[in-house]
Amino acid sequence: MSADKKNSEIEDKNMDQAEAITNKDATDDVESEEEKPLFNSGILASLFDKATKVGVKAKRDQSALNTEEIEKKARSNMSNPEGVTPPHQLRLAFLGGGSFGTAMSNLAARNGCDSTLWVRNKRTVKSLQRSRVNKKYLPGYTLDERLKYEHDLKAAVQDKDIIFVAVPSSAFRETLRNIRPYLTGQSIVSLTKGMEKDTFSLMSDIIEQELPEVNFGVMSGPNLAVEIMQNMPSASVIASDSEFLRHAVQSALHSVFFRIFASDDIKGVELGGALKNIYAIAMGMAASYNVGENTKAMLLTRALAEMSRFGVASGANPLTFLGLSGVGDLYATCSSELSRNYRIGNMLGKGMSLEAAIKKLGQTAEGVNTIQQVHEKAMKLGIYMPITHALHAVIYDDQAALGVALHLMESGFRSDVEFVMPHEYSNEALNAKITAGMPDK
C-alpha cells in the first residue's frame, strides 16, 4: 500500500471520529436541556463518586469500629475544666438500679470515679457482682469491672462526695429521709424526672424540704439509657446554684460519647424533664392511629408551647425549654419506642387499659402521674394546657381519644408563640367544652 493511500485512510478515519464526537456532543446538549441532571460537571460527578465510595466503605467498616479505643485516645487529649477535681478522685453513689441510674453509674466508673450503685434487693446485688449485667433493666450490656454494688444504704452513701438519686418519684422523699442520718456534707443530684403524687412537688422541692442544708442539683436531658450504653453520642444538663457542683458533675460524667452542659435554672431544667413525659404519652397514642408527619410536628411544637407556658407560671425561664432539657428531651422521648411513656401511650391508643399497659411495661412511666398532677395544677392556676387536659379526659374520664382530638382542632384562634404575640383564653371554658364533649365556637 502506497504512503499517500495510507495517509488518506488515516485522515478519513480521524474525520469520522471527529464527526461522531460532534454528533454525540450535540445529542448530549439536547439531553442536558431536557433532563438537566444534577451532576453534569465532571468535577462534581467525580466528587460524588468518591463520596459514594467513601460512604460505602465506611458502612462496610462500621462493624470494626472500636469505640473503646476511640474513647481512650480522645480522653488522653481532653483536659479537665480549670479548678475541677480530676474524675478519679470523686467518690460517687448512685441510688436506684433502674436503667438510667445503672447507665450513669457505669459511665462514672468508666471515667475513673469511685462509683457505687445501690440497689435495694440483696439478691440483685449478688447477681450484678457475679454477672456485671443488669438483667431486668439493661439486659445484654456488660457493666464496667470497676463499678461497685451495694445493698446497704449506709455503706453506699457514707464518705461520698456526690449522691445521685435515681429512684422513682414515688420513692424519692422516703429515700432522702433514709439517707439523712448518714450525710456529712455530701451533695445531692436528682436524676429522677417527675412529680410527687398529691403534692405537686418536684424533686428539687423535696430535697429542699427534707435536706434544707444540703448542696444540690438536678440533671435532665434526652438520655435514653440503652443508647448511652451503646456509646451513642448523647448529652445532658446539670442545673444547680453551685458552680462547684456543676463542674464536679461535668468532670465525673463527661466523656467522649456523653457531654454535660451547665445551667442555673433548676426549675426550668427539672420541669422540662417532668413535663415531656406527658407529651410522650400523647405522641405514642397518636402513633397508634398512624398519623402523618404534619400531625407529629404540630403535636410536638404545641407541646413545647404548653411546657414553656407552664414553666413561666412556675418561675422558670422560657428560654430553658429551647435547650437540651426542653425541646431536646421532648423530641427524643416523643420519637423513640425506647421511651416508656411513649410505649404506654401507644398501648393506650390501641385500646389497652391503663392498668394492663402499666403491667405489660413492667417499669415506672412517670408521665401517667404527671398528667394528673399538671392537669389539676393548670386548672387551679388557669394555665392554658389543652393537650394535657385532653389526655386527662381520655385516661381518667374514659372519653374517646379521637373525639377529644377533634375538639382540640376546633378550639378557636390563637397566636403561635405567645411570648412574641400574647393572647388570652379561658382555661375553665376549654375544660368545660372537653367535659361536655362539644366543639368550641
URVEN-V7429 format. One record per backbone hydrogen bond with DSSP energy under -1.0 kcal/mol. NH is the residue of the N-H (numbers start at 1). CO is the residue of the C=O. E is the energy in kcal/mol with one decimal. If there is no record, write none. Layout:
# URVEN-V7429
nh: {NH;NH}
co: {CO;CO}
e: {E;E}
This chain:
# URVEN-V7429
nh: {6;7;8;9;10;11;12;13;14;15;16;17;18;19;20;21;22;23;24;25;26;27;28;29;30;31;32;33;34;35;36;45;46;47;48;49;50;51;52;53;54;55;56;57;58;59;60;61;64;65;70;71;72;73;74;75;76;77;78;84;89;90;92;93;94;95;96;102;103;104;105;106;107;108;109;110;111;112;113;114;115;116;117;118;119;125;126;127;128;129;130;131;132;135;138;141;143;147;148;150;156;157;158;160;161;162;163;164;165;166;171;175;176;177;178;179;180;182;183;187;188;189;190;191;196;200;206;207;208;209;210;211;214;217;218;219;220;223;228;229;230;231;232;234;236;237;238;239;240;246;247;248;249;250;251;252;253;254;255;259;261;263;266;269;270;271;272;273;274;275;276;278;280;281;282;283;284;285;286;287;288;289;290;291;296;297;298;299;300;301;302;303;304;305;306;307;308;309;310;311;312;313;314;315;316;320;321;322;323;327;328;329;330;331;332;333;334;339;343;344;345;346;347;348;349;350;351;352;357;358;359;360;361;362;368;370;371;373;374;375;376;377;378;379;380;381;382;383;389;390;391;392;393;394;395;396;399;404;405;406;407;408;409;411;412;420;421;430;431;432;433;434;435;436;437;438}
co: {2;3;4;5;6;7;8;9;10;11;12;13;14;15;16;17;18;19;20;21;22;23;24;25;26;27;28;29;30;31;32;41;42;43;44;45;46;47;48;49;50;51;52;53;54;55;56;57;61;62;66;67;68;69;70;71;72;74;75;81;86;87;114;162;116;164;118;98;99;100;101;102;103;104;105;106;107;109;108;90;113;92;148;94;150;121;122;123;124;125;126;127;128;133;134;138;132;144;115;117;152;153;154;157;91;91;187;93;189;95;168;171;172;173;174;175;176;179;180;161;215;163;217;165;201;196;202;203;204;205;206;207;211;188;239;190;237;221;224;225;226;228;227;257;259;220;261;218;263;242;243;244;245;246;247;248;249;250;258;234;236;238;264;265;266;267;268;269;270;271;272;275;276;277;278;279;280;281;282;283;284;286;287;286;292;293;294;295;296;297;298;299;300;301;302;303;304;305;306;307;308;309;310;312;311;317;318;319;320;321;323;324;326;327;328;329;330;336;339;340;341;342;343;344;345;346;348;347;353;354;355;356;357;358;365;366;367;369;370;371;372;373;374;375;376;377;378;378;385;386;387;388;389;390;391;392;393;400;401;402;403;404;405;408;410;417;417;426;427;428;429;430;431;432;433;433}
e: {-2.0;-2.3;-2.0;-2.0;-1.9;-2.3;-2.2;-2.2;-2.3;-2.2;-2.2;-2.1;-2.3;-2.4;-2.2;-2.4;-2.4;-2.6;-2.3;-2.6;-2.2;-2.5;-2.8;-2.2;-1.9;-2.4;-2.6;-1.9;-1.8;-3.5;-1.1;-2.7;-2.1;-2.6;-2.8;-2.3;-2.4;-2.8;-2.3;-2.1;-2.6;-2.6;-2.4;-2.5;-2.8;-2.3;-2.2;-2.3;-1.4;-1.8;-2.0;-2.6;-2.3;-2.4;-2.7;-2.6;-1.4;-1.0;-1.1;-2.0;-1.8;-1.6;-2.9;-2.0;-2.9;-3.2;-2.3;-2.0;-2.1;-2.6;-2.1;-2.2;-2.0;-2.3;-2.0;-2.3;-1.5;-1.5;-2.3;-2.4;-1.4;-2.0;-2.8;-3.3;-2.2;-1.7;-2.0;-2.0;-2.4;-2.5;-1.9;-2.8;-2.2;-1.4;-2.4;-1.4;-3.3;-1.5;-2.4;-2.2;-1.8;-1.9;-2.0;-1.4;-3.0;-1.5;-2.9;-3.4;-2.7;-3.1;-1.8;-2.0;-2.1;-2.2;-1.9;-1.7;-1.3;-1.9;-1.4;-2.2;-2.3;-2.6;-2.3;-3.1;-2.8;-1.6;-1.9;-2.2;-2.1;-2.0;-2.8;-3.0;-1.7;-1.9;-2.4;-2.7;-2.1;-1.9;-1.7;-2.3;-1.3;-1.5;-2.6;-2.4;-2.2;-2.1;-2.8;-3.1;-1.9;-2.0;-2.4;-2.3;-2.4;-2.2;-2.6;-2.1;-2.4;-2.1;-3.4;-2.2;-3.0;-1.9;-1.3;-2.4;-2.3;-2.5;-2.1;-1.6;-1.7;-3.3;-1.6;-1.5;-1.6;-1.5;-1.5;-2.5;-2.4;-2.2;-2.4;-2.4;-1.1;-1.4;-1.8;-1.1;-1.9;-2.6;-2.4;-2.6;-2.5;-2.3;-2.4;-1.8;-1.8;-1.8;-2.0;-2.6;-2.4;-2.1;-2.6;-2.4;-2.4;-1.6;-1.0;-1.4;-3.1;-1.6;-1.0;-1.7;-1.7;-1.6;-2.1;-1.7;-2.5;-2.5;-2.1;-2.5;-2.0;-1.3;-2.0;-2.1;-2.3;-2.3;-2.2;-2.3;-2.5;-1.0;-1.7;-2.2;-2.4;-2.4;-2.1;-2.4;-2.2;-2.0;-1.4;-2.1;-2.3;-2.1;-3.0;-2.3;-2.0;-2.2;-3.1;-2.1;-2.0;-2.3;-1.3;-2.0;-2.2;-2.3;-2.4;-2.1;-2.1;-1.9;-3.0;-2.5;-2.1;-2.2;-2.3;-2.1;-1.8;-1.9;-1.8;-1.4;-2.1;-1.8;-2.5;-1.9;-2.3;-2.1;-1.9;-2.3;-2.7;-2.3;-1.1;-2.2}
